[in-house]
Amino acid sequence: MIGPEVKIFSGNHSLIPSERMKIVDGKMQLISKAEPVIIGDDVWICGNVTICPGVTVGNRAVIAAGSVVTKDVPEGCLVGSNPAKVIRQIEE
């Protein structure tokens, strides 16, 4: 389930200026890359969550409203905050 205003980003670029720009036909161009975002089964992403490039969200995870997910989310846990961190495991 995905709540309202959820943002999932896959585009990224280097923090090093010389690695993110190149000259093509005399013009500067931004070099970007795509990093996949993988979302497991039975995941609940609450409203206004941002998921950054390269993140994997494990099965049965819950991401609290307003969280910014910058790292992988383990299976079966509740994460929240900015940056998101594990709050607790979810028991069946």
N, C-alpha and C positions, 0 to 999 in steps of 0.2 A: 504494500500500500504506500502510495506517495502523496503527501499532503500538498497544500497550495504553496506557491512561491518557492519551490525547491529548485536549486540550481546545481547542475552537474556539469563540471568543466573537464574537458580532455585536452585542450590546447595548452601548451606550455612553451617557455623559452629559457635560455640560459641567463643567469644573472651577470655573466661576464660580457661586457659590451662587444668585444671583438668576436665572440662566439654567437652573438645573436643578430649581427648585421653583416651583409656582404654587398659588394658592388656588382651590379648586373647592368650592362649597357650604360655605364656611367651614372647609374642611380643606386642609391642605398635601398636595400630590401631587408625586411625583417625575416630572420630564419626562425621558424617555429616548428614544434614537433607535437605529435599527438601521443598521449599516454592513456591507455585504456582505463576505464572505470568499470569494475566488475561488481555486480550486486547479486548476492545469493538469493536463495529461495526463502519465502515467508519472512521477508524483511519489511519493517515498518519505518518509513522515513517521515517524521512529523513535519509540519509546516515551517517554511523559511529556513531550511537547512541548505548549506553549501557544501558540496563534495568536490574536493580538489583533484587534479589530474593524478592518475596512477594509483588511486585508492581501490582496495578490494573490501567489500562489506560482506562479512560471513553470513551464513544461513541463520535464520531466526533472530537476527539482531534488531534492535530498536535504536533509532537515533532521535534524541530529544529535540524539541522545537528550538529553532534558532542556532543550532550547533554549526560549527565549521569543522568539517572532517578533513584533516590533513594527512592522516596515517591510516593504515589498515585497521578495520574493525573486526575483532575476533567473533567467532560464532557464538550465538546464544547469550549475548550480553547487551546491556543498556549503556549507551555512550551519550555524553552531552558536554556542552560548554564550548568555549572558543580559546584554544583549539580543543576539539572533542577528546575526552578521555573516558576510560571505562569507569562507570559508576558502580555497577554490580552485575553479577551473573543473573540470568533469568532462569528460574526453576520451572520445570514442567508442572 
